[in-house]
Amino acid sequence: MIIERVVLMVAGSVVLVSLALAVYVSQAWLLLTAFVGLNLIISGVFRFCPMVIILKKLGLKHGSPFLKERA
């Protein structure tokens, strides 16, 4: 697994979970969706993502999330 793919999967999962929580629990959960979106924008502009630092320490490597991985 590569860092970029994990970041995309985690961001998408958090958005979907927070939307479900907003529908069934409280609309305040939409703030989590906004937080994820803001972090994605900041990552794109400043090329800084705290999650990437964590994933690097866990031993994951960079790569293209849209290319087929080699075994």
All heavy atoms as TSV, in Angstrom:
chain	resi	resn	atom	element	x	y	z
A	1	MET	N	N	0.861	-1.176	0.000
A	1	MET	CA	C	0.000	0.000	0.000
A	1	MET	C	C	0.902	1.232	0.000
A	1	MET	O	O	1.934	1.244	0.662
A	1	MET	CB	C	-0.885	-0.046	1.234
A	1	MET	CG	C	-1.976	0.993	1.278
A	1	MET	SD	S	-3.353	0.838	0.137
A	1	MET	CE	C	-4.096	-0.676	0.622
A	2	ILE	N	N	0.484	2.252	-0.701
A	2	ILE	CA	C	1.272	3.480	-0.772
A	2	ILE	C	C	0.582	4.606	-0.006
A	2	ILE	O	O	-0.626	4.565	0.224
A	2	ILE	CB	C	1.525	3.898	-2.233
A	2	ILE	CG1	C	0.219	4.084	-2.965
A	2	ILE	CG2	C	2.422	2.903	-2.941
A	2	ILE	CD1	C	0.354	4.683	-4.339
A	3	ILE	N	N	1.366	5.584	0.389
A	3	ILE	CA	C	0.887	6.682	1.221
A	3	ILE	C	C	-0.299	7.401	0.583
A	3	ILE	O	O	-1.319	7.648	1.242
A	3	ILE	CB	C	2.035	7.677	1.501
A	3	ILE	CG1	C	3.062	7.029	2.428
A	3	ILE	CG2	C	1.508	8.979	2.092
A	3	ILE	CD1	C	4.313	7.861	2.645
A	4	GLU	N	N	-0.193	7.737	-0.686
A	4	GLU	CA	C	-1.239	8.525	-1.338
A	4	GLU	C	C	-2.578	7.794	-1.359
A	4	GLU	O	O	-3.635	8.395	-1.171
A	4	GLU	CB	C	-0.811	8.901	-2.759
A	4	GLU	CG	C	0.307	9.923	-2.811
A	4	GLU	CD	C	1.693	9.363	-2.517
A	4	GLU	OE1	O	1.840	8.123	-2.405
A	4	GLU	OE2	O	2.622	10.161	-2.386
A	5	ARG	N	N	-2.522	6.485	-1.573
A	5	ARG	CA	C	-3.766	5.703	-1.591
A	5	ARG	C	C	-4.401	5.660	-0.206
A	5	ARG	O	O	-5.618	5.783	-0.063
A	5	ARG	CB	C	-3.487	4.297	-2.103
A	5	ARG	CG	C	-4.765	3.493	-2.227
A	5	ARG	CD	C	-4.554	2.215	-2.957
A	5	ARG	NE	N	-4.394	2.557	-4.372
A	5	ARG	CZ	C	-3.976	1.694	-5.286
A	5	ARG	NH1	N	-3.663	0.474	-4.946
A	5	ARG	NH2	N	-3.870	2.053	-6.534
A	6	VAL	N	N	-3.589	5.509	0.837
A	6	VAL	CA	C	-4.110	5.477	2.207
A	6	VAL	C	C	-4.744	6.813	2.560
A	6	VAL	O	O	-5.833	6.860	3.153
A	6	VAL	CB	C	-3.001	5.109	3.213
A	6	VAL	CG1	C	-3.489	5.234	4.641
A	6	VAL	CG2	C	-2.498	3.695	2.947
A	7	VAL	N	N	-4.088	7.909	2.196
A	7	VAL	CA	C	-4.632	9.241	2.491
A	7	VAL	C	C	-5.988	9.418	1.816
A	7	VAL	O	O	-6.947	9.900	2.439
A	7	VAL	CB	C	-3.649	10.353	2.064
A	7	VAL	CG1	C	-4.303	11.718	2.134
A	7	VAL	CG2	C	-2.406	10.321	2.934
A	8	LEU	N	N	-6.103	9.014	0.558
A	8	LEU	CA	C	-7.379	9.131	-0.151
A	8	LEU	C	C	-8.466	8.279	0.509
A	8	LEU	O	O	-9.608	8.734	0.677
A	8	LEU	CB	C	-7.212	8.720	-1.613
A	8	LEU	CG	C	-6.409	9.663	-2.498
A	8	LEU	CD1	C	-6.156	9.027	-3.864
A	8	LEU	CD2	C	-7.119	10.988	-2.658
A	9	MET	N	N	-8.131	7.061	0.893
A	9	MET	CA	C	-9.123	6.173	1.507
A	9	MET	C	C	-9.565	6.683	2.876
A	9	MET	O	O	-10.756	6.646	3.210
A	9	MET	CB	C	-8.567	4.750	1.621
A	9	MET	CG	C	-8.440	4.056	0.291
A	9	MET	SD	S	-8.051	2.300	0.380
A	9	MET	CE	C	-6.582	2.266	1.368
A	10	VAL	N	N	-8.618	7.167	3.666
A	10	VAL	CA	C	-8.968	7.675	4.997
A	10	VAL	C	C	-9.822	8.936	4.881
A	10	VAL	O	O	-10.845	9.076	5.568
A	10	VAL	CB	C	-7.707	7.933	5.849
A	10	VAL	CG1	C	-8.037	8.699	7.115
A	10	VAL	CG2	C	-7.034	6.617	6.181
A	11	ALA	N	N	-9.434	9.861	4.000
A	11	ALA	CA	C	-10.203	11.099	3.835
A	11	ALA	C	C	-11.623	10.786	3.366
A	11	ALA	O	O	-12.598	11.328	3.910
A	11	ALA	CB	C	-9.509	12.028	2.844
A	12	GLY	N	N	-11.760	9.910	2.391
A	12	GLY	CA	C	-13.089	9.542	1.910
A	12	GLY	C	C	-13.924	8.864	2.969
A	12	GLY	O	O	-15.123	9.144	3.116
A	13	SER	N	N	-13.312	7.989	3.747
A	13	SER	CA	C	-14.029	7.284	4.813
A	13	SER	C	C	-14.506	8.241	5.897
A	13	SER	O	O	-15.640	8.146	6.363
A	13	SER	CB	C	-13.132	6.210	5.428
A	13	SER	OG	O	-12.783	5.258	4.469
A	14	VAL	N	N	-13.637	9.161	6.291
A	14	VAL	CA	C	-14.016	10.124	7.335
A	14	VAL	C	C	-15.160	11.009	6.846
A	14	VAL	O	O	-16.097	11.290	7.600
A	14	VAL	CB	C	-12.803	10.964	7.787
A	14	VAL	CG1	C	-13.230	12.099	8.700
A	14	VAL	CG2	C	-11.791	10.088	8.488
A	15	VAL	N	N	-15.118	11.424	5.602
A	15	VAL	CA	C	-16.206	12.247	5.054
A	15	VAL	C	C	-17.523	11.476	5.071
A	15	VAL	O	O	-18.557	11.995	5.510
A	15	VAL	CB	C	-15.868	12.733	3.626
A	15	VAL	CG1	C	-17.087	13.298	2.934
A	15	VAL	CG2	C	-14.761	13.767	3.671
A	16	LEU	N	N	-17.516	10.231	4.610
A	16	LEU	CA	C	-18.752	9.441	4.582
A	16	LEU	C	C	-19.286	9.151	5.978
A	16	LEU	O	O	-20.499	9.243	6.221
A	16	LEU	CB	C	-18.522	8.141	3.816
A	16	LEU	CG	C	-18.319	8.294	2.315
A	16	LEU	CD1	C	-18.003	6.943	1.686
A	16	LEU	CD2	C	-19.540	8.924	1.659
A	17	VAL	N	N	-18.395	8.822	6.910
A	17	VAL	CA	C	-18.832	8.561	8.284
A	17	VAL	C	C	-19.401	9.823	8.916
A	17	VAL	O	O	-20.447	9.795	9.577
A	17	VAL	CB	C	-17.672	7.988	9.133
A	17	VAL	CG1	C	-18.011	7.977	10.616
A	17	VAL	CG2	C	-17.324	6.586	8.660
A	18	SER	N	N	-18.747	10.963	8.704
A	18	SER	CA	C	-19.237	12.204	9.311
A	18	SER	C	C	-20.573	12.625	8.696
A	18	SER	O	O	-21.434	13.165	9.391
A	18	SER	CB	C	-18.204	13.323	9.194
A	18	SER	OG	O	-18.014	13.696	7.850
A	19	LEU	N	N	-20.774	12.357	7.408
A	19	LEU	CA	C	-22.070	12.655	6.793
A	19	LEU	C	C	-23.171	11.769	7.375
A	19	LEU	O	O	-24.279	12.241	7.653
A	19	LEU	CB	C	-22.002	12.484	5.282
A	19	LEU	CG	C	-21.234	13.558	4.524
A	19	LEU	CD1	C	-21.118	13.197	3.048
A	19	LEU	CD2	C	-21.899	14.909	4.685
A	20	ALA	N	N	-22.876	10.497	7.584
A	20	ALA	CA	C	-23.859	9.602	8.195
A	20	ALA	C	C	-24.177	10.047	9.622
A	20	ALA	O	O	-25.348	10.053	10.032
A	20	ALA	CB	C	-23.338	8.168	8.190
A	21	LEU	N	N	-23.153	10.424	10.375
A	21	LEU	CA	C	-23.381	10.909	11.737
A	21	LEU	C	C	-24.186	12.202	11.731
A	21	LEU	O	O	-25.018	12.427	12.620
A	21	LEU	CB	C	-22.047	11.109	12.449
A	21	LEU	CG	C	-21.318	9.825	12.840
A	21	LEU	CD1	C	-19.891	10.151	13.288
A	21	LEU	CD2	C	-22.070	9.081	13.918
A	22	ALA	N	N	-23.978	13.043	10.741
A	22	ALA	CA	C	-24.743	14.292	10.640
A	22	ALA	C	C	-26.214	14.009	10.379
A	22	ALA	O	O	-27.094	14.708	10.896
A	22	ALA	CB	C	-24.171	15.178	9.545
A	23	VAL	N	N	-26.486	12.984	9.599
A	23	VAL	CA	C	-27.882	12.641	9.289
A	23	VAL	C	C	-28.567	12.001	10.491
A	23	VAL	O	O	-29.706	12.341	10.808
A	23	VAL	CB	C	-27.948	11.695	8.065
A	23	VAL	CG1	C	-29.342	11.114	7.892
A	23	VAL	CG2	C	-27.501	12.427	6.813
A	24	TYR	N	N	-27.879	11.090	11.172
A	24	TYR	CA	C	-28.522	10.295	12.212
A	24	TYR	C	C	-28.282	10.772	13.638
A	24	TYR	O	O	-29.016	10.387	14.542
A	24	TYR	CB	C	-28.082	8.837	12.092
A	24	TYR	CG	C	-28.546	8.207	10.807
A	24	TYR	CD1	C	-27.638	7.872	9.809
A	24	TYR	CD2	C	-29.893	7.974	10.573
A	24	TYR	CE1	C	-28.066	7.305	8.618
A	24	TYR	CE2	C	-30.334	7.413	9.387
A	24	TYR	CZ	C	-29.417	7.079	8.408
A	24	TYR	OH	O	-29.847	6.531	7.234
A	25	VAL	N	N	-27.259	11.590	13.872
A	25	VAL	CA	C	-26.946	11.999	15.245
A	25	VAL	C	C	-27.124	13.504	15.414
A	25	VAL	O	O	-28.013	13.947	16.130
A	25	VAL	CB	C	-25.507	11.574	15.641
A	25	VAL	CG1	C	-25.177	12.042	17.044
A	25	VAL	CG2	C	-25.347	10.067	15.523
A	26	SER	N	N	-26.244	14.274	14.785
A	26	SER	CA	C	-26.282	15.731	14.932
A	26	SER	C	C	-25.598	16.374	13.733
A	26	SER	O	O	-24.586	15.870	13.243
A	26	SER	CB	C	-25.548	16.142	16.208
A	26	SER	OG	O	-25.331	17.532	16.233
A	27	GLN	N	N	-26.139	17.484	13.298
A	27	GLN	CA	C	-25.544	18.180	12.157
A	27	GLN	C	C	-24.183	18.787	12.490
A	27	GLN	O	O	-23.448	19.189	11.592
A	27	GLN	CB	C	-26.489	19.262	11.641
A	27	GLN	CG	C	-27.676	18.689	10.914
A	27	GLN	CD	C	-28.496	19.766	10.232
A	27	GLN	OE1	O	-28.294	20.957	10.483
A	27	GLN	NE2	N	-29.408	19.350	9.388
A	28	ALA	N	N	-23.839	18.825	13.752
A	28	ALA	CA	C	-22.525	19.336	14.148
A	28	ALA	C	C	-21.401	18.475	13.564
A	28	ALA	O	O	-20.274	18.948	13.412
A	28	ALA	CB	C	-22.414	19.383	15.669
A	29	TRP	N	N	-21.684	17.221	13.203
A	29	TRP	CA	C	-20.680	16.341	12.601
A	29	TRP	C	C	-20.239	16.847	11.237
A	29	TRP	O	O	-19.199	16.420	10.726
A	29	TRP	CB	C	-21.203	14.915	12.492
A	29	TRP	CG	C	-21.170	14.205	13.802
A	29	TRP	CD1	C	-22.218	13.964	14.638
A	29	TRP	CD2	C	-20.019	13.661	14.451
A	29	TRP	NE1	N	-21.791	13.311	15.759
A	29	TRP	CE2	C	-20.442	13.104	15.672
A	29	TRP	CE3	C	-18.670	13.587	14.117
A	29	TRP	CZ2	C	-19.571	12.491	16.548
A	29	TRP	CZ3	C	-17.793	12.961	14.995
A	29	TRP	CH2	C	-18.241	12.430	16.200
A	30	LEU	N	N	-20.989	17.754	10.636
A	30	LEU	CA	C	-20.573	18.331	9.356
A	30	LEU	C	C	-19.288	19.147	9.501
A	30	LEU	O	O	-18.580	19.362	8.523
A	30	LEU	CB	C	-21.694	19.198	8.768
A	30	LEU	CG	C	-22.921	18.419	8.294
A	30	LEU	CD1	C	-24.015	19.384	7.866
A	30	LEU	CD2	C	-22.574	17.452	7.184
A	31	LEU	N	N	-18.992	19.582	10.712
A	31	LEU	CA	C	-17.736	20.287	10.952
A	31	LEU	C	C	-16.538	19.380	10.682
A	31	LEU	O	O	-15.499	19.846	10.213
A	31	LEU	CB	C	-17.685	20.827	12.385
A	31	LEU	CG	C	-18.681	21.935	12.699
A	31	LEU	CD1	C	-18.663	22.262	14.182
A	31	LEU	CD2	C	-18.396	23.165	11.858
A	32	LEU	N	N	-16.690	18.090	10.951
A	32	LEU	CA	C	-15.612	17.145	10.652
A	32	LEU	C	C	-15.404	17.039	9.140
A	32	LEU	O	O	-14.269	17.000	8.668
A	32	LEU	CB	C	-15.922	15.773	11.248
A	32	LEU	CG	C	-14.869	14.687	11.045
A	32	LEU	CD1	C	-13.517	15.116	11.604
A	32	LEU	CD2	C	-15.335	13.386	11.681
A	33	THR	N	N	-16.491	17.023	8.390
A	33	THR	CA	C	-16.390	17.011	6.927
A	33	THR	C	C	-15.672	18.258	6.433
A	33	THR	O	O	-14.792	18.187	5.563
A	33	THR	CB	C	-17.796	16.922	6.295
A	33	THR	OG1	O	-18.444	15.747	6.768
A	33	THR	CG2	C	-17.716	16.890	4.788
A	34	ALA	N	N	-16.030	19.406	6.987
A	34	ALA	CA	C	-15.375	20.656	6.605
A	34	ALA	C	C	-13.895	20.638	6.970
A	34	ALA	O	O	-13.047	21.117	6.204
A	34	ALA	CB	C	-16.067	21.837	7.285
A	35	PHE	N	N	-13.565	20.062	8.119
A	35	PHE	CA	C	-12.173	19.958	8.553
A	35	PHE	C	C	-11.355	19.115	7.580
A	35	PHE	O	O	-10.237	19.481	7.213
A	35	PHE	CB	C	-12.123	19.365	9.969
A	35	PHE	CG	C	-10.747	19.136	10.493
A	35	PHE	CD1	C	-9.953	20.200	10.897
A	35	PHE	CD2	C	-10.233	17.856	10.588
A	35	PHE	CE1	C	-8.669	19.998	11.383
A	35	PHE	CE2	C	-8.955	17.634	11.080
A	35	PHE	CZ	C	-8.173	18.709	11.475
A	36	VAL	N	N	-11.902	17.994	7.144
A	36	VAL	CA	C	-11.202	17.127	6.192
A	36	VAL	C	C	-10.997	17.874	4.868
A	36	VAL	O	O	-9.910	17.854	4.291
A	36	VAL	CB	C	-11.974	15.811	5.970
A	36	VAL	CG1	C	-11.377	15.013	4.821
A	36	VAL	CG2	C	-11.983	14.978	7.240
A	37	GLY	N	N	-12.034	18.537	4.390
A	37	GLY	CA	C	-11.909	19.292	3.141
A	37	GLY	C	C	-10.867	20.392	3.242
A	37	GLY	O	O	-10.054	20.579	2.325
A	38	LEU	N	N	-10.855	21.102	4.351
A	38	LEU	CA	C	-9.866	22.159	4.555
A	38	LEU	C	C	-8.450	21.589	4.586
A	38	LEU	O	O	-7.529	22.151	3.986
A	38	LEU	CB	C	-10.159	22.914	5.853
A	38	LEU	CG	C	-9.229	24.057	6.203
A	38	LEU	CD1	C	-9.318	25.156	5.145
A	38	LEU	CD2	C	-9.568	24.611	7.567
A	39	ASN	N	N	-8.280	20.456	5.252
A	39	ASN	CA	C	-6.956	19.821	5.298
A	39	ASN	C	C	-6.502	19.371	3.915
A	39	ASN	O	O	-5.315	19.464	3.595
A	39	ASN	CB	C	-6.953	18.633	6.255
A	39	ASN	CG	C	-6.720	19.056	7.680
A	39	ASN	OD1	O	-5.885	19.905	7.948
A	39	ASN	ND2	N	-7.458	18.471	8.588
A	40	LEU	N	N	-7.407	18.892	3.090
A	40	LEU	CA	C	-7.048	18.492	1.731
A	40	LEU	C	C	-6.593	19.701	0.913
A	40	LEU	O	O	-5.623	19.625	0.158
A	40	LEU	CB	C	-8.220	17.787	1.049
A	40	LEU	CG	C	-8.546	16.386	1.567
A	40	LEU	CD1	C	-9.866	15.902	0.985
A	40	LEU	CD2	C	-7.433	15.422	1.245
A	41	ILE	N	N	-7.286	20.820	1.070
A	41	ILE	CA	C	-6.898	22.047	0.364
A	41	ILE	C	C	-5.535	22.537	0.845
A	41	ILE	O	O	-4.657	22.865	0.039
A	41	ILE	CB	C	-7.974	23.140	0.536
A	41	ILE	CG1	C	-9.244	22.732	-0.209
A	41	ILE	CG2	C	-7.464	24.492	0.038
A	41	ILE	CD1	C	-10.444	23.597	0.099
A	42	ILE	N	N	-5.339	22.570	2.153
A	42	ILE	CA	C	-4.068	23.015	2.710
A	42	ILE	C	C	-2.931	22.099	2.256
A	42	ILE	O	O	-1.837	22.568	1.910
A	42	ILE	CB	C	-4.144	23.088	4.251
A	42	ILE	CG1	C	-5.038	24.253	4.657
A	42	ILE	CG2	C	-2.772	23.211	4.877
A	42	ILE	CD1	C	-5.372	24.312	6.132
A	43	SER	N	N	-3.179	20.800	2.217
A	43	SER	CA	C	-2.160	19.855	1.754
A	43	SER	C	C	-1.773	20.122	0.310
A	43	SER	O	O	-0.604	20.028	-0.060
A	43	SER	CB	C	-2.672	18.420	1.886
A	43	SER	OG	O	-2.869	18.089	3.221
A	44	GLY	N	N	-2.766	20.439	-0.512
A	44	GLY	CA	C	-2.483	20.721	-1.912
A	44	GLY	C	C	-1.719	22.010	-2.112
A	44	GLY	O	O	-0.831	22.093	-2.964
A	45	VAL	N	N	-2.038	23.020	-1.327
A	45	VAL	CA	C	-1.400	24.332	-1.494
A	45	VAL	C	C	0.007	24.358	-0.899
A	45	VAL	O	O	0.948	24.813	-1.535
A	45	VAL	CB	C	-2.273	25.442	-0.854
A	45	VAL	CG1	C	-1.552	26.770	-0.853
A	45	VAL	CG2	C	-3.601	25.571	-1.603
A	46	PHE	N	N	0.143	23.859	0.320
A	46	PHE	CA	C	1.418	23.974	1.038
A	46	PHE	C	C	2.269	22.710	1.005
A	46	PHE	O	O	3.363	22.689	1.550
A	46	PHE	CB	C	1.166	24.380	2.492
A	46	PHE	CG	C	0.556	25.732	2.625
A	46	PHE	CD1	C	-0.758	25.873	3.030
A	46	PHE	CD2	C	1.276	26.874	2.317
A	46	PHE	CE1	C	-1.338	27.121	3.148
A	46	PHE	CE2	C	0.712	28.125	2.435
A	46	PHE	CZ	C	-0.610	28.252	2.847
A	47	ARG	N	N	1.753	21.644	0.405
A	47	ARG	CA	C	2.464	20.361	0.325
A	47	ARG	C	C	2.878	19.854	1.700
A	47	ARG	O	O	3.977	19.336	1.889
A	47	ARG	CB	C	3.678	20.466	-0.586
A	47	ARG	CG	C	3.307	20.761	-2.006
A	47	ARG	CD	C	4.518	20.828	-2.867
A	47	ARG	NE	N	4.116	21.174	-4.232
A	47	ARG	CZ	C	4.959	21.267	-5.229
A	47	ARG	NH1	N	6.235	21.046	-5.036
A	47	ARG	NH2	N	4.525	21.580	-6.412
A	48	PHE	N	N	1.990	20.012	2.669
A	48	PHE	CA	C	2.239	19.542	4.030
A	48	PHE	C	C	1.016	18.778	4.514
A	48	PHE	O	O	-0.097	19.297	4.505
A	48	PHE	CB	C	2.519	20.703	4.981
A	48	PHE	CG	C	2.621	20.260	6.419
A	48	PHE	CD1	C	3.758	19.608	6.871
A	48	PHE	CD2	C	1.580	20.474	7.293
A	48	PHE	CE1	C	3.855	19.190	8.186
A	48	PHE	CE2	C	1.662	20.059	8.608
A	48	PHE	CZ	C	2.805	19.418	9.058
A	49	CYS	N	N	1.225	17.536	4.917
A	49	CYS	CA	C	0.132	16.709	5.424
A	49	CYS	C	C	0.651	15.908	6.616
A	49	CYS	O	O	1.524	15.051	6.456
A	49	CYS	CB	C	-0.378	15.774	4.330
A	49	CYS	SG	S	-1.719	14.703	4.872
A	50	PRO	N	N	0.124	16.167	7.808
A	50	PRO	CA	C	0.583	15.437	8.989
A	50	PRO	C	C	0.404	13.918	8.855
A	50	PRO	O	O	1.225	13.149	9.344
A	50	PRO	CB	C	-0.283	15.988	10.117
A	50	PRO	CG	C	-0.706	17.337	9.637
A	50	PRO	CD	C	-0.835	17.221	8.159
A	51	MET	N	N	-0.633	13.498	8.164
A	51	MET	CA	C	-0.866	12.068	8.006
A	51	MET	C	C	0.254	11.401	7.197
A	51	MET	O	O	0.630	10.258	7.463
A	51	MET	CB	C	-2.209	11.808	7.345
A	51	MET	CG	C	-2.581	10.368	7.294
A	51	MET	SD	S	-4.248	10.190	6.698
A	51	MET	CE	C	-4.495	8.488	7.053
A	52	VAL	N	N	0.798	12.117	6.230
A	52	VAL	CA	C	1.904	11.581	5.434
A	52	VAL	C	C	3.121	11.325	6.321
A	52	VAL	O	O	3.795	10.303	6.180
A	52	VAL	CB	C	2.246	12.527	4.262
A	52	VAL	CG1	C	3.537	12.118	3.585
A	52	VAL	CG2	C	1.106	12.563	3.262
A	53	ILE	N	N	3.389	12.226	7.236
A	53	ILE	CA	C	4.520	12.055	8.159
A	53	ILE	C	C	4.320	10.792	8.998
A	53	ILE	O	O	5.241	9.990	9.165
A	53	ILE	CB	C	4.668	13.301	9.058
A	53	ILE	CG1	C	5.022	14.512	8.206
A	53	ILE	CG2	C	5.702	13.068	10.152
A	53	ILE	CD1	C	4.920	15.835	8.934
A	54	ILE	N	N	3.108	10.591	9.490
A	54	ILE	CA	C	2.804	9.405	10.294
A	54	ILE	C	C	2.958	8.134	9.456
A	54	ILE	O	O	3.554	7.149	9.901
A	54	ILE	CB	C	1.375	9.509	10.872
A	54	ILE	CG1	C	1.306	10.649	11.887
A	54	ILE	CG2	C	0.950	8.190	11.507
A	54	ILE	CD1	C	-0.091	11.039	12.295
A	55	LEU	N	N	2.427	8.154	8.237
A	55	LEU	CA	C	2.494	6.966	7.383
A	55	LEU	C	C	3.931	6.640	6.978
A	55	LEU	O	O	4.294	5.463	6.854
A	55	LEU	CB	C	1.604	7.149	6.158
A	55	LEU	CG	C	0.104	7.204	6.451
A	55	LEU	CD1	C	-0.670	7.556	5.195
A	55	LEU	CD2	C	-0.398	5.916	7.061
A	56	LYS	N	N	4.761	7.680	6.784
A	56	LYS	CA	C	6.183	7.433	6.493
A	56	LYS	C	C	6.856	6.723	7.658
A	56	LYS	O	O	7.650	5.806	7.470
A	56	LYS	CB	C	6.911	8.750	6.220
A	56	LYS	CG	C	6.784	9.255	4.826
A	56	LYS	CD	C	7.653	10.499	4.684
A	56	LYS	CE	C	7.487	11.143	3.340
A	56	LYS	NZ	N	8.286	12.378	3.221
A	57	LYS	N	N	6.546	7.155	8.885
A	57	LYS	CA	C	7.127	6.522	10.069
A	57	LYS	C	C	6.663	5.082	10.224
A	57	LYS	O	O	7.354	4.266	10.827
A	57	LYS	CB	C	6.797	7.331	11.320
A	57	LYS	CG	C	7.551	8.640	11.382
A	57	LYS	CD	C	7.284	9.393	12.653
A	57	LYS	CE	C	8.088	10.684	12.653
A	57	LYS	NZ	N	7.892	11.463	13.872
A	58	LEU	N	N	5.494	4.768	9.666
A	58	LEU	CA	C	4.989	3.398	9.701
A	58	LEU	C	C	5.579	2.535	8.592
A	58	LEU	O	O	5.284	1.351	8.498
A	58	LEU	CB	C	3.464	3.399	9.611
A	58	LEU	CG	C	2.721	3.966	10.820
A	58	LEU	CD1	C	1.229	4.040	10.544
A	58	LEU	CD2	C	2.996	3.125	12.058
A	59	GLY	N	N	6.402	3.155	7.735
A	59	GLY	CA	C	7.101	2.388	6.718
A	59	GLY	C	C	6.480	2.384	5.335
A	59	GLY	O	O	6.968	1.684	4.451
A	60	LEU	N	N	5.437	3.144	5.117
A	60	LEU	CA	C	4.831	3.196	3.793
A	60	LEU	C	C	5.666	4.065	2.866
A	60	LEU	O	O	6.378	4.961	3.320
A	60	LEU	CB	C	3.396	3.729	3.868
A	60	LEU	CG	C	2.331	2.685	4.185
A	60	LEU	CD1	C	2.408	2.253	5.621
A	60	LEU	CD2	C	0.965	3.196	3.856
A	61	LYS	N	N	5.576	3.808	1.585
A	61	LYS	CA	C	6.340	4.534	0.568
A	61	LYS	C	C	5.406	5.378	-0.290
A	61	LYS	O	O	4.214	5.116	-0.389
A	61	LYS	CB	C	7.094	3.564	-0.334
A	61	LYS	CG	C	8.018	2.623	0.398
A	61	LYS	CD	C	9.218	3.341	0.945
A	61	LYS	CE	C	10.154	2.344	1.598
A	61	LYS	NZ	N	11.021	2.917	2.565
A	62	HIS	N	N	5.992	6.388	-0.947
A	62	HIS	CA	C	5.241	7.221	-1.885
A	62	HIS	C	C	5.062	6.486	-3.207
A	62	HIS	O	O	5.844	5.618	-3.566
A	62	HIS	CB	C	5.976	8.535	-2.162
A	62	HIS	CG	C	5.835	9.540	-1.060
A	62	HIS	ND1	N	4.684	10.263	-0.862
A	62	HIS	CD2	C	6.695	9.929	-0.097
A	62	HIS	CE1	C	4.853	11.069	0.174
A	62	HIS	NE2	N	6.071	10.875	0.663
A	63	GLY	N	N	4.051	6.877	-3.945
A	63	GLY	CA	C	3.798	6.316	-5.260
A	63	GLY	C	C	2.580	6.987	-5.864
A	63	GLY	O	O	2.015	7.909	-5.283
A	64	SER	N	N	2.176	6.528	-7.022
A	64	SER	CA	C	0.987	7.077	-7.660
A	64	SER	C	C	-0.230	6.247	-7.264
A	64	SER	O	O	-0.235	5.034	-7.431
A	64	SER	CB	C	1.132	7.065	-9.182
A	64	SER	OG	O	-0.076	7.493	-9.773
A	65	PRO	N	N	-1.277	6.901	-6.744
A	65	PRO	CA	C	-2.455	6.139	-6.320
A	65	PRO	C	C	-3.257	5.585	-7.495
A	65	PRO	O	O	-4.151	4.773	-7.307
A	65	PRO	CB	C	-3.269	7.155	-5.535
A	65	PRO	CG	C	-2.865	8.473	-6.086
A	65	PRO	CD	C	-1.418	8.316	-6.477
A	66	PHE	N	N	-2.939	5.992	-8.707
A	66	PHE	CA	C	-3.740	5.602	-9.858
A	66	PHE	C	C	-3.043	4.603	-10.774
A	66	PHE	O	O	-3.591	4.205	-11.791
A	66	PHE	CB	C	-4.147	6.848	-10.647
A	66	PHE	CG	C	-4.883	7.829	-9.769
A	66	PHE	CD1	C	-4.279	9.023	-9.412
A	66	PHE	CD2	C	-6.136	7.549	-9.286
A	66	PHE	CE1	C	-4.939	9.923	-8.592
A	66	PHE	CE2	C	-6.802	8.434	-8.456
A	66	PHE	CZ	C	-6.204	9.625	-8.110
A	67	LEU	N	N	-1.828	4.210	-10.420
A	67	LEU	CA	C	-1.122	3.197	-11.188
A	67	LEU	C	C	-1.244	1.857	-10.465
A	67	LEU	O	O	-1.269	1.798	-9.243
A	67	LEU	CB	C	0.363	3.559	-11.355
A	67	LEU	CG	C	0.664	4.821	-12.169
A	67	LEU	CD1	C	2.163	5.059	-12.188
A	67	LEU	CD2	C	0.126	4.692	-13.574
A	68	LYS	N	N	-1.274	0.791	-11.239
A	68	LYS	CA	C	-1.354	-0.531	-10.647
A	68	LYS	C	C	-0.032	-0.848	-9.940
A	68	LYS	O	O	1.038	-0.650	-10.495
A	68	LYS	CB	C	-1.624	-1.567	-11.727
A	68	LYS	CG	C	-2.000	-2.904	-11.190
A	68	LYS	CD	C	-2.512	-3.806	-12.287
A	68	LYS	CE	C	-3.029	-5.083	-11.680
A	68	LYS	NZ	N	-3.763	-5.885	-12.625
A	69	GLU	N	N	-0.138	-1.329	-8.700
A	69	GLU	CA	C	1.048	-1.641	-7.908
A	69	GLU	C	C	1.677	-2.943	-8.411
A	69	GLU	O	O	0.982	-3.870	-8.807
A	69	GLU	CB	C	0.689	-1.807	-6.448
A	69	GLU	CG	C	0.269	-0.525	-5.780
A	69	GLU	CD	C	-0.045	-0.714	-4.326
A	69	GLU	OE1	O	0.717	-1.421	-3.637
A	69	GLU	OE2	O	-1.056	-0.180	-3.865
A	70	ARG	N	N	2.998	-2.989	-8.352
A	70	ARG	CA	C	3.719	-4.212	-8.687
A	70	ARG	C	C	3.923	-5.043	-7.442
A	70	ARG	O	O	4.164	-4.501	-6.372
A	70	ARG	CB	C	5.074	-3.876	-9.281
A	70	ARG	CG	C	4.969	-3.144	-10.583
A	70	ARG	CD	C	6.338	-2.871	-11.121
A	70	ARG	NE	N	6.214	-1.874	-12.180
A	70	ARG	CZ	C	7.233	-1.266	-12.716
A	70	ARG	NH1	N	8.457	-1.523	-12.302
A	70	ARG	NH2	N	7.057	-0.381	-13.672
A	71	ALA	N	N	3.842	-6.328	-7.584
A	71	ALA	CA	C	3.989	-7.224	-6.430
A	71	ALA	C	C	5.427	-7.360	-6.005
A	71	ALA	O	O	6.370	-7.138	-6.622
A	71	ALA	CB	C	3.417	-8.594	-6.743
